[in-house]
Amino acid sequence: MCGVVVDLWWDGRDGVDGSRAGCGPAPDQGAHVIDLNAVRADTPASIERVFLDSAGSSLPPRQVLDAVIGHLRREAEIGGYTAGRERADDLEAGYGVFADLLGAEPDEIAFTDSATRSWLAAFDAVPLTAGDRILITEVEYAGNAVPILHRAREVGATVETVPSDALGQVDVEALKELLDERVKLVSLVHVPTNNGLVNPVKEVAEAAHEVGALVLLDACQSLGQLPVRADELGVDLISGTGRKWLRGPRGTGVLVVRRSAREVLRPRLVDLHSGEWVSPHEIRLREDARVFELWECSIADRLGLIAAARYALDLGLEQIRRAVADRADRLRRGLAELPGVVVRDIGEQRSGIVTFTVAGRRVVELRDELAGHGVVVSTSHAGSTLLDMTKRGLDEVVRASPHYFVEPAQVDQAVEAVSRCAR
Ligand SMILES: *Cc1c(COP(=O)(O)O)cnc(C)c1O
């Protein structure tokens, strides 16, 4: 039985060159763990430094690098058009890979050049008129808040914030109080950029659907570190990025548009890939999610993104989630014991993002000092998540985001380095 599961599991997921992600023998339920030596061998830089910035821009495994660089070389040899045609089947297969990853159908997947592009394409197509309401949460990301407030002002819609509960996640009961049939969109950030919280999604989607509102999930910080499946979460739209937890190339993004949402959306930014010019005054738009893609893209980066998704699927998203949670918990516990250090994470369920401040120290200074100790972290500032940071009286936090390729001993090294900075 187990053998059958394994066979099915691997079917169609091997890289084109036959290379598989560095993982243990059998990816069956639960028992299998990530082979740390193998994933670290695929990621040489993870050995040279303590890399804690997968929430910023992670280290791609060699499989991703090979896909990108290999294709760039091929373009230089035979030209971009011919090189692209050679990989047409692999590019098409990419929709199936992301459908598997995101719990959707291949025709519900669109590729873009960033999560922001994905998010904007979907948001721009939500029909909105005067008097409509848009709901956001306290951890809304500035990259979403700016276009929401901009468009709301243009069309005369209102934007309201769903309060958080005592633990920090979106308060589903409060959301239900706010919902009525004028609410056209609920914008939900799955994992915020600036604290360790994981928002409940399914409950939000169920409540929003009671009044016919669309739910647009910003999965930028969850895709690649947690299972993010449209079928299980019940959301209409998901935006995700390549460069963060998925370990893909920069300048890549993905959008899920469920078929039910596609019928409601009115795409406006379309090109000759999104539609066809069928007669002098007539066009026909695509009916699938690819209406949100543009014709031109970096094929090399797209192939790298697909390789990154295969790598994550090979390891198993549940296995990744567990390994990330293990490193993040270890880091939080270590930091919490240091005098002068305050861990700033909120929420009941925690992600791989660990945020903290050190008394009397600016975060940018700390980031640079930690880099001197071989520890890579990033920082987050009030402007990125204005509502949450203002509510908690924070200007800035250090953000440390360990992926599964970080050794537990390296987490301890990072704690030691922070303790030196805090002295
Ligand atoms: C990084 C981030 C984005 C934007 O992702 P891009 O790939 O830069 O477009 C959106 N939402 C959240 C919560 C993020 O952390």
The ligand as a Tripos MOL2 file, in Angstrom:
@<TRIPOS>MOLECULE
LIG
   15    15     1     0     0
SMALL
NO_CHARGES

@<TRIPOS>ATOM
      1 C1          6.3780   40.4180    0.4690 C.3       1 LIG1
      2 C2          4.9280   40.5520    0.6410 C.ar      1 LIG1
      3 C3          4.1220   40.8920   -0.4500 C.ar      1 LIG1
      4 C4          4.6600   41.2990   -1.8040 C.3       1 LIG1
      5 O1          5.3500   40.2980   -2.4940 O.3       1 LIG1
      6 P1          6.1260   40.6650   -3.8630 P.3       1 LIG1
      7 O2          6.6260   39.3780   -4.3740 O.co2     1 LIG1
      8 O3          7.1840   41.6360   -3.4800 O.co2     1 LIG1
      9 O4          5.1760   41.3180   -4.7680 O.co2     1 LIG1
     10 C5          2.7550   40.8970   -0.2490 C.ar      1 LIG1
     11 N1          2.2200   40.5910    0.9560 N.ar      1 LIG1
     12 C6          2.9660   40.2730    2.0240 C.ar      1 LIG1
     13 C7          2.3020   39.9360    3.3290 C.3       1 LIG1
     14 C8          4.3500   40.2450    1.9170 C.ar      1 LIG1
     15 O5          5.1030   39.9500    2.9680 O.3       1 LIG1
@<TRIPOS>BOND
     1     1     2 1
     2     2     3 ar
     3     2    14 ar
     4     3     4 1
     5     3    10 ar
     6     4     5 1
     7     5     6 1
     8     6     7 2
     9     6     8 1
    10     6     9 1
    11    10    11 ar
    12    11    12 ar
    13    12    13 1
    14    12    14 ar
    15    14    15 1
@<TRIPOS>SUBSTRUCTURE
     1 LIG1         1 GROUP 0 **** ****
